[in-house]
Amino acid sequence: YEGGQHLCGYGGAENNQALVDLFRRANARPDMGTLYSEYLLAWKATGAQTFVAFNSLEAPSKWGCWGLARYHDADLSREPKYKAVVDFNAANPKWW
């Protein structure tokens, strides 16, 4: 259905600006790309055939940082989740 990180506040925590800022920073860090790479390899190791990353493009908000890229004009080499998915697909062309 949908794959990817799920860092977002709920039940009122979405209004905690310090938490929202923490999640935004976490999603922009190179470490998030490393986690996505490990996540995709683990998914593949299960024998699964299809992974649907949610979603390709979306600006961060208090409701989450869902996009692989955060902005239309983003430097994609600096979007860790996007880069991890593209690199994985390049390294595994016949997997999906």
All heavy atoms as an XYZ file, in Angstrom:
765
protein
N       0.824     -1.190      0.000
C       0.000      0.000      0.000
C       0.865      1.250      0.000
O       0.987      1.909     -0.990
C      -0.960     -0.064      1.175
C      -1.714      1.200      1.443
C      -2.531      1.739      0.465
C      -1.603      1.851      2.643
C      -3.227      2.911      0.712
C      -2.299      3.006      2.909
C      -3.115      3.531      1.938
O      -3.799      4.677      2.165
N       1.482      1.592      1.105
C       2.362      2.765      1.167
C       3.577      2.418      2.025
O       3.422      1.855      3.096
C       1.659      3.962      1.805
C       0.483      4.470      1.028
C      -0.304      5.530      1.788
O      -0.009      5.803      2.973
O      -1.230      6.082      1.187
N       4.754      2.771      1.535
C       5.960      2.522      2.295
C       6.718      3.802      2.559
O       6.624      4.757      1.799
N       7.460      3.813      3.634
C       8.283      4.965      3.962
C       8.235      5.253      5.448
O       7.534      4.594      6.212
N       8.987      6.228      5.847
C       9.040      6.601      7.263
C       7.705      7.200      7.698
O       6.931      7.688      6.885
C      10.190      7.567      7.507
C      10.130      8.856      6.729
C       9.152      9.872      7.289
O       8.955     10.007      8.481
N       8.529     10.615      6.388
N       7.468      7.153      8.966
C       6.224      7.694      9.510
C       6.539      8.524     10.750
O       6.171      8.167     11.867
C       5.258      6.550      9.852
C       3.873      7.035     10.128
N       2.908      7.050      9.171
C       3.317      7.530     11.248
C       1.781      7.525      9.690
N       2.015      7.828     10.953
N       7.257      9.607     10.518
C       7.561     10.522     11.613
C       6.591     11.692     11.539
O       6.719     12.572     10.690
C       8.992     11.049     11.502
C      10.117     10.036     11.660
C      11.462     10.696     11.394
C      10.082      9.425     13.042
N       5.594     11.684     12.382
C       4.687     12.829     12.460
C       3.959     12.769     13.790
O       3.744     11.692     14.355
C       3.699     12.861     11.295
S       2.530     11.513     11.265
N       3.619     13.924     14.277
C       2.861     13.989     15.510
C       1.382     13.762     15.246
O       0.886     14.008     14.148
N       0.680     13.263     16.243
C      -0.768     13.108     16.141
C      -1.361     13.269     17.537
O      -0.624     13.314     18.532
C      -1.141     11.749     15.520
C      -0.766     10.553     16.341
C      -1.668      9.961     17.209
C       0.518     10.023     16.278
C      -1.317      8.873     17.988
C       0.875      8.931     17.048
C      -0.044      8.361     17.909
O       0.313      7.292     18.678
N      -2.661     13.382     17.606
C      -3.319     13.545     18.902
C      -2.940     14.835     19.599
O      -2.889     14.893     20.812
N      -2.643     15.852     18.819
C      -2.226     17.140     19.368
C      -0.734     17.390     19.255
O      -0.287     18.536     19.255
N       0.059     16.323     19.153
C       1.516     16.473     19.051
C       1.923     17.151     17.747
O       3.017     17.707     17.662
C       2.211     15.131     19.179
N       1.041     17.134     16.728
C       1.346     17.825     15.474
C       1.455     19.334     15.682
O       1.985     20.054     14.835
C       0.296     17.502     14.398
C      -1.060     18.102     14.632
C      -1.960     17.308     15.566
O      -1.527     16.279     16.120
O      -3.117     17.727     15.742
N       0.979     19.816     16.817
C       1.062     21.246     17.124
C       2.267     21.593     17.995
O       2.437     22.747     18.370
C      -0.236     21.694     17.802
C      -1.413     21.545     16.870
O      -1.347     21.925     15.701
N      -2.487     20.963     17.361
N       3.089     20.612     18.300
C       4.310     20.835     19.076
C       5.411     21.209     18.080
O       5.970     20.347     17.414
C       4.662     19.566     19.850
C       5.940     19.693     20.635
O       6.875     20.384     20.247
N       6.004     18.986     21.754
N       5.711     22.491     17.982
C       6.650     22.967     16.971
C       8.044     22.374     17.123
O       8.708     22.075     16.128
C       6.724     24.498     16.963
C       7.417     25.063     15.754
C       6.734     24.667     14.443
O       5.532     24.810     14.296
N       7.506     24.160     13.481
N       8.496     22.151     18.336
C       9.819     21.544     18.533
C       9.844     20.128     17.956
O      10.829     19.733     17.323
C      10.179     21.530     20.020
N       8.778     19.381     18.128
C       8.694     18.029     17.584
C       8.617     18.057     16.054
O       9.307     17.298     15.376
C       7.477     17.302     18.160
C       7.301     15.847     17.756
C       8.472     15.005     18.251
C       5.980     15.314     18.295
N       7.799     18.952     15.521
C       7.695     19.101     14.063
C       9.061     19.444     13.468
O       9.479     18.853     12.469
C       6.646     20.184     13.695
C       6.695     20.525     12.220
C       5.238     19.725     14.092
N       9.765     20.371     14.096
C      11.094     20.759     13.611
C      12.076     19.595     13.683
O      12.886     19.404     12.775
C      11.629     21.948     14.411
C      10.849     23.232     14.156
O      10.100     23.311     13.151
O      10.988     24.162     14.979
N      12.014     18.807     14.761
C      12.877     17.637     14.898
C      12.619     16.652     13.749
O      13.561     16.160     13.124
C      12.628     16.946     16.234
C      13.349     15.620     16.443
C      14.862     15.831     16.526
C      12.820     14.927     17.691
N      11.367     16.372     13.455
C      11.032     15.441     12.383
C      11.457     15.974     11.019
O      11.923     15.223     10.167
C       9.544     15.122     12.391
C       9.098     14.296     13.569
C       7.776     14.295     13.949
C       9.994     13.526     14.299
C       7.345     13.520     15.024
C       9.581     12.760     15.379
C       8.243     12.757     15.746
N      11.327     17.271     10.803
C      11.785     17.865      9.541
C      13.293     17.725      9.387
O      13.786     17.375      8.318
C      11.385     19.343      9.472
C       9.938     19.563      9.188
C       9.651     21.035      9.087
N       8.235     21.241      8.810
C       7.673     22.421      8.738
N       8.397     23.523      8.923
N       6.393     22.529      8.480
N      14.025     18.011     10.444
C      15.485     17.864     10.394
C      15.873     16.409     10.151
O      16.768     16.124      9.355
C      16.132     18.386     11.676
C      16.150     19.889     11.793
C      17.029     20.380     12.941
N      16.771     19.737     14.209
C      15.868     20.141     15.111
N      15.118     21.203     14.869
N      15.721     19.485     16.258
N      15.215     15.479     10.814
C      15.520     14.056     10.645
C      15.305     13.623      9.200
O      16.105     12.861      8.646
C      14.657     13.218     11.583
N      14.251     14.108      8.565
C      13.956     13.728      7.185
C      14.922     14.331      6.187
O      15.059     13.818      5.080
C      12.516     14.111      6.836
C      11.560     13.012      7.176
O      11.352     12.108      6.378
N      10.992     13.060      8.356
N      15.596     15.386      6.547
C      16.533     16.057      5.641
C      17.973     15.562      5.815
O      18.829     15.861      4.991
C      16.483     17.566      5.865
N      18.233     14.788      6.842
C      19.598     14.325      7.132
C      20.015     13.205      6.181
O      19.199     12.364      5.803
C      19.697     13.820      8.566
C      19.619     14.915      9.610
C      19.736     14.315     11.000
N      20.914     13.458     11.119
C      22.104     13.877     11.547
N      22.270     15.123     11.901
N      23.118     13.024     11.629
N      21.302     13.152      5.845
C      21.799     12.028      5.039
C      21.503     10.669      5.687
O      21.298      9.678      4.991
C      23.306     12.285      4.965
C      23.457     13.751      5.165
C      22.346     14.144      6.113
N      21.454     10.631      7.019
C      21.147      9.384      7.730
C      19.802      8.799      7.300
O      19.617      7.582      7.316
C      21.088      9.616      9.246
C      22.296     10.284      9.817
O      22.836     11.194      9.170
O      22.695      9.926     10.926
N      18.849      9.668      6.968
C      17.545      9.178      6.528
C      17.694      8.417      5.218
O      17.010      7.413      4.997
C      16.539     10.318      6.387
C      15.136      9.858      6.031
S      14.366      8.729      7.224
C      13.940      9.863      8.528
N      18.581      8.863      4.362
C      18.855      8.127      3.131
C      19.452      6.762      3.431
O      19.093      5.766      2.805
N      20.353      6.715      4.405
C      20.945      5.436      4.817
C      19.860      4.506      5.348
O      19.814      3.315      5.005
C      22.022      5.666      5.891
O      23.027      6.526      5.367
C      22.645      4.356      6.350
N      18.965      5.028      6.170
C      17.868      4.212      6.696
C      16.962      3.709      5.568
O      16.530      2.555      5.579
C      17.054      5.012      7.708
C      17.739      5.276      9.034
C      16.918      6.244      9.883
C      17.970      3.979      9.794
N      16.684      4.567      4.599
C      15.859      4.151      3.467
C      16.555      3.052      2.668
O      15.914      2.094      2.246
C      15.530      5.346      2.562
C      14.142      5.894      2.782
C      13.758      6.366      4.025
C      13.223      5.932      1.755
C      12.498      6.872      4.238
C      11.945      6.429      1.958
C      11.590      6.893      3.201
O      10.328      7.379      3.408
N      17.853      3.175      2.474
C      18.601      2.140      1.754
C      18.505      0.808      2.492
O      18.241     -0.242      1.881
C      20.065      2.542      1.597
O      20.177      3.684      0.781
N      18.696      0.838      3.798
C      18.592     -0.378      4.599
C      17.167     -0.935      4.572
O      16.967     -2.156      4.506
C      19.031     -0.091      6.032
C      20.511      0.223      6.153
C      20.916      0.700      7.534
O      20.046      0.728      8.456
O      22.094      1.040      7.706
N      16.212     -0.066      4.629
C      14.790     -0.429      4.585
C      14.462     -1.137      3.264
O      13.819     -2.194      3.258
C      13.996      0.862      4.750
C      12.509      0.797      4.710
C      11.786     -0.198      5.368
C      11.790      1.793      4.054
C      10.396     -0.195      5.350
C      10.413      1.792      4.034
C       9.717      0.799      4.688
O       8.352      0.804      4.676
N      14.921     -0.587      2.172
C      14.654     -1.186      0.862
C      15.336     -2.542      0.713
O      14.752     -3.487      0.162
C      15.078     -0.238     -0.250
C      14.217      1.017     -0.376
C      14.896      2.046     -1.272
C      12.827      0.675     -0.892
N      16.556     -2.656      1.198
C      17.244     -3.954      1.155
C      16.519     -4.987      2.012
O      16.392     -6.159      1.616
C      18.696     -3.802      1.603
C      19.602     -3.080      0.618
C      20.954     -2.776      1.267
C      19.773     -3.888     -0.660
N      16.037     -4.587      3.170
C      15.287     -5.503      4.035
C      13.978     -5.915      3.361
O      13.578     -7.077      3.423
C      15.017     -4.846      5.385
N      13.321     -4.970      2.710
C      12.090     -5.272      1.975
C      12.376     -6.301      0.884
O      11.658     -7.288      0.752
C      11.522     -3.989      1.387
C      10.265     -4.201      0.600
C      10.163     -4.419     -0.738
C       8.939     -4.227      1.101
N       8.869     -4.577     -1.111
C       8.084     -4.463     -0.001
C       8.377     -4.073      2.358
C       6.706     -4.547      0.145
C       7.002     -4.154      2.482
C       6.191     -4.385      1.390
N      13.416     -6.063      0.143
C      13.777     -6.987     -0.936
C      14.088     -8.371     -0.373
O      13.707     -9.394     -0.964
C      14.976     -6.438     -1.711
C      15.417     -7.327     -2.846
C      16.629     -6.760     -3.548
C      17.114     -7.712     -4.625
N      18.334     -7.274     -5.244
N      14.774     -8.420      0.763
C      15.163     -9.698      1.363
C      13.963    -10.543      1.777
O      14.079    -11.766      1.909
C      16.075     -9.463      2.567
N      12.811     -9.920      1.954
C      11.607    -10.675      2.308
C      11.055    -11.444      1.113
O      10.193    -12.293      1.283
C      10.484     -9.761      2.834
O       9.971     -8.959      1.755
C      10.949     -8.900      3.986
N      11.538    -11.105     -0.087
C      11.010    -11.722     -1.297
C       9.881    -10.935     -1.917
O       9.310    -11.352     -2.927
N       9.549     -9.799     -1.318
C       8.478     -8.969     -1.862
C       8.846     -8.483     -3.261
O      10.016     -8.337     -3.596
C       8.223     -7.780     -0.941
N       7.866     -8.233     -4.065
C       8.091     -7.819     -5.448
C       7.830     -6.339     -5.693
O       8.368     -5.769     -6.611
C       7.208     -8.641     -6.392
C       7.577    -10.104     -6.406
C       8.965    -10.341     -6.966
O       9.303     -9.854     -8.024
N       9.771    -11.087     -6.235
N       6.988     -5.719     -4.924
C       6.616     -4.333     -5.183
C       6.748     -3.509     -3.909
O       6.285     -3.922     -2.848
C       5.160     -4.236     -5.686
O       5.029     -5.037     -6.853
C       4.783     -2.800     -6.014
N       7.378     -2.363     -4.054
C       7.456     -1.397     -2.959
C       6.894     -0.079     -3.482
O       7.340      0.405     -4.526
C       8.907     -1.189     -2.493
C       9.031     -0.222     -1.365
C       8.944     -0.658     -0.057
C       9.211      1.124     -1.597
C       9.046      0.233      1.004
C       9.313      2.028     -0.556
C       9.229      1.579      0.744
N       5.938      0.479     -2.795
C       5.334      1.741     -3.211
C       5.732      2.805     -2.200
O       5.246      2.818     -1.065
C       3.794      1.629     -3.302
C       3.182      2.952     -3.730
C       3.400      0.515     -4.261
N       6.643      3.665     -2.605
C       7.099      4.747     -1.726
C       6.037      5.840     -1.701
O       5.558      6.281     -2.739
C       8.425      5.313     -2.230
N       5.659      6.264     -0.523
C       4.684      7.343     -0.364
C       5.428      8.567      0.132
O       6.012      8.547      1.207
C       3.618      6.973      0.649
C       2.585      8.035      0.817
C       1.557      8.130     -0.081
C       2.647      8.940      1.851
C       0.584      9.108      0.059
C       1.696      9.925      1.999
C       0.652     10.003      1.102
N       5.366      9.556     -0.558
C       4.983      9.895     -1.911
C       6.141     10.585     -2.573
O       7.121     10.857     -1.912
C       3.690     10.708     -1.969
C       3.770     12.113     -1.440
O       4.795     12.771     -1.503
N       2.705     12.619     -0.875
N       6.077     10.889     -3.823
C       7.260     11.390     -4.524
C       7.600     12.839     -4.184
O       8.768     13.191     -4.095
C       7.093     11.232     -6.032
O       5.972     11.953     -6.486
N       6.599     13.675     -3.996
C       6.870     15.097     -3.775
C       5.827     15.692     -2.842
O       4.624     15.607     -3.112
C       6.845     15.843     -5.118
C       7.004     17.351     -5.064
C       8.405     17.722     -4.606
C       6.709     17.958     -6.418
N       6.298     16.245     -1.754
C       5.398     16.947     -0.842
C       6.225     17.792      0.119
O       7.203     17.308      0.688
C       4.529     15.977     -0.052
C       3.496     16.677      0.791
C       2.535     15.707      1.452
O       2.342     14.592      0.942
O       1.970     16.071      2.493
N       5.811     19.028      0.286
C       6.500     19.911      1.227
C       6.237     19.434      2.656
O       5.141     18.961      2.963
C       6.007     21.344      1.051
N       7.231     19.543      3.517
C       7.036     19.169      4.919
C       5.972     20.056      5.562
O       5.852     21.240      5.236
C       8.396     19.427      5.555
C       9.361     19.590      4.445
C       8.577     20.023      3.259
N       5.230     19.489      6.472
C       4.245     20.254      7.237
C       4.110     19.621      8.611
O       4.748     18.606      8.902
C       2.885     20.239      6.523
O       2.259     18.976      6.675
N       3.264     20.183      9.427
C       3.064     19.595     10.747
C       2.407     18.223     10.649
O       2.406     17.462     11.610
C       2.239     20.525     11.638
C       0.784     20.634     11.273
C       0.086     21.548     12.263
C      -1.414     21.582     12.058
N      -2.068     22.376     13.108
N       1.898     17.880      9.482
C       1.248     16.579      9.271
C       2.234     15.522      8.783
O       1.847     14.386      8.541
C       0.086     16.727      8.298
C      -0.888     17.764      8.761
C      -1.138     18.974      8.182
C      -1.714     17.707      9.921
N      -2.057     19.670      8.907
C      -2.432     18.914      9.990
C      -1.900     16.764     10.918
C      -3.325     19.192     11.015
C      -2.799     17.043     11.945
C      -3.498     18.243     11.979
N       3.501     15.887      8.593
C       4.508     14.915      8.211
C       5.405     15.392      7.094
O       5.191     16.436      6.489
N       6.420     14.590      6.822
C       7.403     14.838      5.767
C       7.359     13.637      4.834
O       8.235     12.780      4.868
C       8.800     15.017      6.364
S       8.940     16.359      7.544
N       6.333     13.541      4.055
C       6.047     12.322      3.303
C       6.800     12.219      1.991
O       7.079     11.116      1.521
C       4.543     12.221      3.040
C       3.756     12.318      4.306
C       2.946     13.347      4.690
C       3.725     11.382      5.375
N       2.415     13.100      5.930
C       2.879     11.904      6.372
C       4.342     10.149      5.587
C       2.618     11.222      7.560
C       4.076      9.471      6.765
C       3.236     10.009      7.733
N       7.101     13.320      1.353
C       7.700     13.269      0.028
C       9.132     12.746      0.015
O       9.902     13.007      0.938
N       9.453     12.005     -1.063
C      10.858     11.639     -1.273
C      11.663     12.898     -1.538
O      12.818     12.999     -1.144
C      10.984     10.672     -2.447
C      10.344      9.303     -2.264
C      10.502      8.471     -3.530
C      10.919      8.575     -1.062
N      11.046     13.846     -2.220
C      11.618     15.186     -2.408
C      10.682     16.167     -1.719
O       9.464     15.983     -1.689
C      11.761     15.519     -3.886
N      11.257     17.227     -1.168
C      10.460     18.161     -0.374
C       9.888     19.324     -1.167
O       8.883     19.897     -0.756
C      11.308     18.689      0.783
C      11.678     17.581      1.773
C      12.715     18.012      2.768
N      13.999     18.161      2.072
C      15.038     18.779      2.556
N      14.987     19.335      3.734
N      16.158     18.841      1.869
N      10.523     19.667     -2.291
C      10.090     20.843     -3.049
C      10.285     20.600     -4.536
O      11.172     19.841     -4.939
C      10.890     22.086     -2.624
C      10.805     22.346     -1.138
C      11.863     22.022     -0.302
C       9.654     22.872     -0.571
C      11.779     22.226      1.076
C       9.559     23.078      0.802
C      10.619     22.755      1.613
O      10.533     22.959      2.968
N       9.477     21.259     -5.348
C       9.569     21.115     -6.809
C      10.958     21.451     -7.330
O      11.453     20.802     -8.238
C       8.543     22.012     -7.519
C       7.161     21.478     -7.448
N       6.721     20.454     -8.238
C       6.126     21.809     -6.658
C       5.474     20.180     -7.967
N       5.075     20.982     -7.004
N      11.578     22.462     -6.774
C      12.879     22.909     -7.281
C      14.038     22.390     -6.427
O      15.141     22.921     -6.464
C      12.916     24.431     -7.358
C      12.701     25.113     -6.008
O      12.333     24.421     -5.030
O      12.881     26.334     -5.940
N      13.798     21.326     -5.690
C      14.836     20.779     -4.807
C      16.026     20.261     -5.611
O      15.865     19.740     -6.714
C      14.261     19.645     -3.967
N      17.201     20.403     -5.040
C      18.402     19.764     -5.574
C      18.301     18.296     -5.183
O      18.494     17.935     -4.021
C      19.643     20.414     -4.966
C      20.945     19.745     -5.365
O      20.918     18.693     -6.045
O      21.998     20.260     -4.969
N      17.952     17.439     -6.140
C      17.657     16.037     -5.838
C      18.856     15.287     -5.268
O      18.678     14.285     -4.577
C      17.098     15.339     -7.069
C      15.761     15.908     -7.548
C      15.301     15.183     -8.803
C      14.699     15.856     -6.464
N      20.056     15.789     -5.509
C      21.232     15.153     -4.920
C      21.302     15.405     -3.411
O      22.072     14.764     -2.710
C      22.512     15.644     -5.593
O      22.761     17.002     -5.267
N      20.485     16.339     -2.933
C      20.451     16.672     -1.506
C      19.143     16.236     -0.841
O      18.838     16.671      0.265
C      20.675     18.164     -1.325
C      22.058     18.601     -1.818
C      22.264     20.087     -1.707
N      22.027     20.617     -0.390
C      22.941     20.715      0.579
N      24.170     20.307      0.357
N      22.626     21.212      1.749
N      18.393     15.379     -1.514
C      17.149     14.827     -0.965
C      17.423     13.361     -0.618
O      17.400     12.493     -1.489
C      16.007     14.950     -1.976
C      15.625     16.379     -2.304
C      14.975     17.090     -1.126
O      14.197     16.473     -0.375
O      15.260     18.282     -0.943
N      17.743     13.059      0.637
C      18.248     11.737      0.989
C      17.293     10.582      0.685
O      17.736      9.520      0.241
C      18.534     11.839      2.487
C      17.773     13.015      2.965
C      17.656     13.941      1.805
N      16.006     10.763      0.902
C      15.065      9.669      0.637
C      14.956      9.423     -0.870
O      14.991      8.272     -1.321
C      13.695      9.976      1.235
C      13.720     10.025      2.759
C      12.358     10.237      3.358
C      11.819     11.607      3.102
N      10.542     11.869      3.765
N      14.873     10.495     -1.642
C      14.797     10.378     -3.100
C      16.045      9.674     -3.639
O      15.950      8.731     -4.417
C      14.658     11.770     -3.722
C      14.681     11.749     -5.219
C      13.517     11.559     -5.940
C      15.871     11.916     -5.911
C      13.533     11.525     -7.325
C      15.897     11.881     -7.294
C      14.728     11.697     -7.990
O      14.763     11.652     -9.359
N      17.197     10.135     -3.190
C      18.455      9.565     -3.675
C      18.557      8.082     -3.328
O      18.981      7.267     -4.145
C      19.633     10.341     -3.112
C      20.969      9.921     -3.682
C      22.049     10.890     -3.312
C      23.417     10.526     -3.800
N      23.648      9.201     -4.287
N      18.138      7.700     -2.123
C      18.196      6.295     -1.720
C      17.320      5.424     -2.614
O      17.737      4.339     -3.044
C      17.767      6.146     -0.263
N      16.125      5.894     -2.949
C      15.219      5.118     -3.803
C      15.770      5.028     -5.224
O      15.777      3.951     -5.834
C      13.798      5.721     -3.779
C      12.912      5.100     -4.843
C      13.177      5.541     -2.399
N      16.256      6.128     -5.760
C      16.824      6.123     -7.115
C      18.054      5.208     -7.170
O      18.194      4.407     -8.102
C      17.158      7.558     -7.568
C      18.005      7.558     -8.828
C      15.868      8.343     -7.797
N      18.935      5.322     -6.185
C      20.130      4.474     -6.160
C      19.759      3.004     -6.028
O      20.361      2.140     -6.669
C      21.065      4.883     -5.016
C      21.738      6.226     -5.243
O      21.653      6.768     -6.374
O      22.335      6.745     -4.281
N      18.763      2.701     -5.199
C      18.322      1.318     -5.048
C      17.783      0.780     -6.377
O      18.114     -0.327     -6.787
C      17.252      1.205     -3.961
C      16.745     -0.187     -3.792
C      17.431     -1.095     -3.012
C      15.598     -0.597     -4.442
C      16.980     -2.400     -2.873
C      15.139     -1.899     -4.316
C      15.827     -2.800     -3.529
N      16.950      1.564     -7.040
C      16.394      1.123     -8.325
C      17.493      0.912     -9.366
O      17.426     -0.031    -10.151
C      15.348      2.112     -8.833
C      14.056      2.019     -8.069
O      13.754      1.005     -7.445
N      13.288      3.085     -8.098
N      18.498      1.763     -9.363
C      19.597      1.619    -10.307
C      20.401      0.340    -10.026
O      20.857     -0.334    -10.961
C      20.518      2.837    -10.260
N      20.540      0.001     -8.755
C      21.314     -1.175     -8.377
C      20.500     -2.476     -8.501
O      21.062     -3.561     -8.478
C      21.825     -1.026     -6.951
N      19.195     -2.341     -8.629
C      18.301     -3.503     -8.678
C      17.313     -3.355     -9.830
O      16.098     -3.364     -9.614
C      17.542     -3.637     -7.363
C      18.454     -3.887     -6.200
O      18.851     -5.003     -5.950
N      18.815     -2.816     -5.491
N      17.793     -3.220    -11.057
C      16.919     -2.878    -12.180
C      15.868     -3.936    -12.509
O      14.819     -3.591    -13.029
C      17.880     -2.695    -13.347
C      19.084     -3.498    -12.987
C      19.174     -3.390    -11.489
N      16.114     -5.179    -12.197
C      15.154     -6.219    -12.553
C      14.277     -6.625    -11.366
O      13.420     -7.483    -11.498
C      15.868     -7.437    -13.108
C      16.561     -7.120    -14.409
C      17.205     -8.327    -15.002
C      17.902     -7.916    -16.294
N      18.541     -9.047    -16.924
N      14.500     -6.026    -10.233
C      13.752     -6.398     -9.039
C      12.293     -6.001     -9.131
O      11.406     -6.768     -8.877
C      14.398     -5.780     -7.799
C      13.642     -6.093     -6.549
C      13.435     -7.310     -6.015
C      13.011     -5.171     -5.685
N      12.699     -7.218     -4.846
C      12.428     -5.904     -4.636
C      12.874     -3.789     -5.686
C      11.726     -5.295     -3.599
C      12.185     -3.194     -4.662
C      11.620     -3.947     -3.639
N      12.031     -4.776     -9.528
C      10.655     -4.297     -9.548
C      10.091     -4.448    -10.927
O       8.986     -4.490    -11.222
C      10.545     -2.865     -9.069
C      11.459     -1.934     -9.783
C      12.767     -1.666     -9.485
C      11.171     -1.172    -10.945
N      13.295     -0.796    -10.383
C      12.338     -0.457    -11.289
C      10.053     -1.010    -11.721
C      12.391      0.387    -12.383
C      10.121     -0.171    -12.805
C      11.282      0.525    -13.119
